[in-house]
């Protein structure tokens, strides 16, 4: 393999903030910015809320089929305890809901937040020893049910509850870890 595709991949990873190129040409994985975690959580909660509300208003049957397919894959990943698949399918589920809301700007912002949050979500699953309780699969089902009912208020309430439990779990995991945060293997 030539160096060009590797360089292009490194440039893309650096642009996404996932790696840092040091002055002597060494490249390392970027640290999670725990200082900005509160701002990330605020933005994530807002995007859950707005995309859920808009999906309840604008979804079509084809949107619903896609959302259900992503939810089924998420449930399978949870059952298999496949953490990396859980992270990917959770992202795809929420992006599908955002797309059903028909606002490309919100969808783009949410996609970026979800992509930025993949390493943080890894901490979330680790806090459950990679065995996510099935109630969170059911939580996704409730979100879909509110959307199907076109109930904007319930969609909003469920979005807040969904975000809040993720935030609480991650914060509890980080604060309970007696090791330094930088030693958490990802």
C-alpha positions in Angstrom: 0.0 0.0 0.0 1.3 3.4 -0.8 1.7 6.2 1.7 -0.9 8.4 0.1 -4.0 6.6 1.4 -2.5 6.4 4.9 -1.7 10.2 4.8 -5.3 10.9 3.7 -6.7 8.8 6.5 -4.5 10.5 9.0 -5.6 13.9 7.8 -9.2 12.9 8.1 -8.7 11.5 11.6 -6.9 14.7 12.6 -9.7 16.9 11.1 -12.2 14.9 13.2 -10.1 15.5 16.3 -9.4 11.8 16.8 -5.7 12.0 16.5 -3.0 14.6 17.2 0.1 15.0 15.1 3.0 16.0 17.2 5.9 18.1 16.0 8.3 15.2 15.4 5.8 13.5 13.1 4.5 11.2 15.8 0.8 10.7 15.8 -1.2 9.8 18.9 -4.8 9.2 19.7 -6.4 12.4 21.0 -7.5 12.5 24.6 -11.2 12.8 25.3 -11.9 16.5 26.3 -13.4 16.0 29.7 -13.5 19.7 30.3 -16.0 20.1 27.5 -18.0 17.1 28.5 -20.8 19.2 30.0 -21.2 21.2 26.7 -21.2 18.0 24.7 -24.0 16.6 26.9 -26.0 19.8 26.6 -25.8 19.7 22.8 -26.5 15.9 22.7 -29.7 16.4 24.9 -30.9 19.3 22.7 -30.4 17.2 19.5 -32.2 14.2 21.0 -35.1 16.5 21.8 -35.4 18.5 18.6 -34.9 15.5 16.3 -37.4 13.4 18.2 -40.0 16.2 18.1 -39.5 16.7 14.4 -39.6 13.0 13.6 -43.0 12.8 15.4 -44.3 15.4 13.1 -42.7 14.5 9.8 -41.9 10.7 9.7 -43.1 8.6 6.8 -43.7 4.8 6.7 -40.4 4.3 4.9 -38.6 6.3 7.7 -40.3 4.1 10.2 -39.1 0.9 8.4 -35.5 2.2 8.5 -35.7 3.2 12.2 -37.1 -0.2 13.1 -34.4 -1.9 11.1 -31.7 0.0 13.0 -33.5 -0.7 16.3 -33.5 -4.4 15.5 -29.8 -4.4 14.8 -29.2 -2.5 18.1 -31.2 -5.1 20.0 -29.2 -7.9 18.4 -26.0 -6.2 19.3 -27.1 -5.8 22.9 -28.1 -9.4 23.0 -24.7 -10.5 21.6 -22.9 -8.1 23.9 -21.1 -6.7 20.9 -20.1 -3.3 22.1 -18.7 -1.8 18.9 -21.9 -2.9 17.1 -24.0 -1.4 19.9 -22.2 1.9 19.4 -22.6 1.9 15.6 -26.2 0.7 15.6 -27.2 3.2 18.3 -25.7 6.0 16.2 -27.6 4.8 13.1 -30.9 4.5 15.0 -30.6 8.1 16.2 -29.5 9.4 12.8 -32.5 7.7 11.2 -34.8 9.5 13.6 -33.1 12.8 12.8 -33.5 12.1 9.1 -37.2 11.5 9.6 -37.4 15.0 11.1 -36.6 16.4 7.6 -34.1 19.1 8.8 -30.7 18.5 7.1 -29.0 20.9 9.4 -30.2 19.2 12.6 -29.3 15.8 11.0 -25.8 17.0 10.2 -25.2 18.4 13.6 -26.6 15.3 15.4 -24.5 13.0 13.2 -21.4 15.0 14.1 -22.3 14.9 17.8 -22.9 11.1 17.7 -19.7 10.5 15.9 -17.8 12.7 18.3 -19.4 10.8 21.2 -18.4 7.3 20.1 -15.5 7.1 22.5 -17.7 8.6 25.3 -20.3 6.0 24.5 -17.6 3.4 24.9 -17.4 4.5 28.6 -21.1 4.2 28.9 -21.1 0.6 27.8 -18.0 -0.2 29.9 -19.9 1.1 33.0 -22.2 -1.9 32.5 -19.3 -4.3 31.9 -20.4 -4.3 28.2 -23.7 -6.0 29.2 -26.2 -3.3 28.6 -29.5 -3.8 30.5 -32.4 -4.7 28.1 -34.4 -1.8 29.6 -32.4 0.5 27.3 -33.5 -1.5 24.2 -37.1 -1.0 25.5 -36.3 2.7 26.0 -35.6 3.0 22.2 -38.9 1.2 21.6 -40.8 3.8 23.7 -39.1 6.6 21.7 -40.4 4.9 18.5 -43.9 4.5 19.9 -44.1 8.2 20.8 -43.0 9.0 17.3 -45.6 6.7 15.7 -48.3 8.4 17.9 -47.0 11.7 16.6 -46.8 12.8 20.2 -44.3 15.6 20.2 -44.5 16.2 24.0 -43.9 12.5 24.8 -41.1 12.4 22.3 -39.5 15.3 24.0 -40.0 13.9 27.5 -38.5 10.5 26.4 -35.6 12.3 24.7 -34.7 14.1 27.9 -35.0 10.9 30.0 -32.9 9.0 27.5 -30.1 11.7 27.5 -30.3 12.1 31.3 -29.7 8.5 32.0 -26.7 8.3 29.7 -25.2 11.5 31.2 -25.8 10.2 34.8 -24.3 6.8 34.0 -21.2 8.2 32.3 -20.6 10.8 35.0 -21.0 8.2 37.8 -18.6 5.9 36.0 -16.0 8.6 35.5 -16.2 9.8 39.1 -16.2 6.3 40.6 -13.1 5.3 38.7 -10.2 5.5 41.2 -7.7 5.3 38.4 -6.8 8.4 36.4 -9.2 9.0 33.5 -6.4 8.8 31.0 -5.7 5.2 31.9 -9.2 4.0 30.9 -8.6 1.7 28.0 -10.8 2.4 24.9 
